[in-house]
């Protein structure tokens, strides 16, 4: 079924932490220490999130990382797609690279319906909602 990358899990953890403290910029080292994420891996996560324009970084004294826009305007779906790409929900549950539409398997319709429900769910949850539950 659906299995998120470790990068996605760390991204959600980092972003929900930042969302709880929106008025301050967070350093990579403080995030690494507070969230128990290895520094080298965290830098990879932060670079990816910055490239996808989810976070901004500010250099110098008082600098660090913060959200590009308010957490109430960032949907979990946007984060998941930014990290995982859309292929996560396009793959067959049996691992086939392409779903042969003319020979639909027993799970095809169930999986298609489940995918739509998951996308709607993740599209309806804001980062601020998610952070409140943490």
C-alpha positions as CSV (number, residue, x, y, z in Angstrom):
1,X,0.0,0.0,0.0
2,X,1.1,3.6,0.6
3,X,4.5,3.9,2.3
4,X,5.9,7.3,2.7
5,X,9.6,7.9,2.4
6,X,11.6,8.7,5.6
7,X,12.2,12.1,4.0
8,X,8.4,12.8,4.0
9,X,8.1,11.8,7.7
10,X,11.0,14.1,8.6
11,X,9.6,16.9,6.5
12,X,6.2,16.7,8.2
13,X,7.9,16.5,11.6
14,X,10.1,19.6,10.9
15,X,7.3,21.6,9.3
16,X,4.9,20.9,12.1
17,X,7.5,22.0,14.6
18,X,8.2,25.2,12.7
19,X,4.5,25.8,12.5
20,X,4.2,25.8,16.3
21,X,6.7,28.6,16.5
22,X,6.0,30.8,13.5
23,X,7.5,34.0,14.9
24,X,11.0,32.7,15.1
25,X,13.6,31.5,12.6
26,X,14.9,28.0,13.4
27,X,18.5,26.9,12.8
28,X,19.2,23.5,11.3
29,X,21.3,22.6,14.3
30,X,18.5,23.4,16.8
31,X,15.9,21.5,14.7
32,X,18.3,18.5,14.5
33,X,18.8,18.5,18.3
34,X,15.2,19.2,19.2
35,X,13.7,16.7,16.8
36,X,16.5,14.1,17.0
37,X,17.0,14.1,13.2
38,X,20.6,13.5,12.0
39,X,22.1,16.8,10.9
40,X,23.2,15.6,7.4
41,X,19.8,14.1,6.7
42,X,18.0,17.2,8.0
43,X,20.0,19.4,5.6
44,X,18.9,17.3,2.7
45,X,15.3,17.6,3.9
46,X,15.6,21.4,4.3
47,X,17.2,21.8,0.9
48,X,14.4,19.9,-0.7
49,X,11.7,21.9,1.1
50,X,13.4,25.2,0.1
51,X,13.6,24.1,-3.6
52,X,9.9,23.4,-3.5
53,X,9.3,26.8,-2.0
54,X,7.7,25.5,1.3
55,X,10.3,27.1,3.5
56,X,12.6,30.2,3.3
57,X,16.0,30.6,4.8
58,X,17.6,33.7,6.1
59,X,21.4,34.0,6.6
60,X,23.2,35.8,9.3
61,X,22.5,36.8,12.9
62,X,18.9,35.9,13.8
63,X,18.6,33.8,10.6
64,X,17.4,30.3,10.0
65,X,14.5,28.6,8.5
66,X,10.8,29.4,8.6
67,X,7.7,28.7,6.5
68,X,7.3,30.6,3.3
69,X,3.6,31.2,4.0
70,X,1.3,30.7,7.1
71,X,0.8,27.1,8.1
72,X,-2.9,27.6,7.7
73,X,-2.3,28.0,3.9
74,X,-0.1,24.9,3.5
75,X,-1.9,21.7,2.9
76,X,-0.4,18.3,3.8
77,X,-1.0,17.2,0.2
78,X,1.3,19.9,-1.1
79,X,4.0,18.8,1.3
80,X,3.6,15.1,0.4
81,X,3.7,15.8,-3.4
82,X,6.7,18.1,-2.9
83,X,8.6,15.4,-1.3
84,X,7.2,12.2,-2.8
85,X,6.1,13.4,-6.2
86,X,2.7,12.4,-7.6
87,X,3.9,8.9,-8.6
88,X,3.2,7.7,-5.0
89,X,-0.5,7.5,-5.8
90,X,-0.1,6.3,-9.4
91,X,1.5,3.0,-8.8
92,X,-0.3,-0.3,-8.8
93,X,-0.9,-2.0,-5.4
94,X,0.7,-5.1,-6.9
95,X,3.8,-3.3,-8.0
96,X,3.2,-3.3,-11.8
97,X,4.7,-0.3,-13.5
98,X,1.5,0.3,-15.6
99,X,-2.0,-0.6,-14.9
100,X,-3.4,-2.4,-17.9
101,X,-6.7,-0.7,-18.1
102,X,-8.2,-3.2,-20.5
103,X,-7.4,-6.0,-17.9
104,X,-8.4,-4.4,-14.6
105,X,-7.6,-6.5,-11.6
106,X,-10.0,-7.1,-8.7
107,X,-8.4,-4.3,-6.6
108,X,-8.3,-1.7,-9.4
109,X,-11.6,0.1,-8.5
110,X,-11.0,-0.3,-4.8
111,X,-7.6,1.2,-5.0
112,X,-8.7,4.0,-7.3
113,X,-11.5,4.9,-4.8
114,X,-9.1,4.7,-1.9
115,X,-6.5,6.9,-3.6
116,X,-9.1,9.6,-4.3
117,X,-10.2,9.5,-0.6
118,X,-6.6,9.8,0.6
119,X,-5.9,12.7,-1.7
120,X,-9.1,14.5,-0.6
121,X,-8.1,13.9,3.1
122,X,-4.6,15.2,2.7
123,X,-5.8,18.1,0.7
124,X,-8.2,19.1,3.5
125,X,-5.7,19.1,6.3
126,X,-3.6,22.2,6.8
127,X,-0.1,22.2,8.3
128,X,-1.5,24.2,11.3
129,X,-4.2,21.6,11.9
130,X,-1.6,18.8,11.7
131,X,0.8,20.7,14.0
132,X,-1.9,21.2,16.7
133,X,-2.3,17.4,16.9
134,X,1.4,16.8,17.5
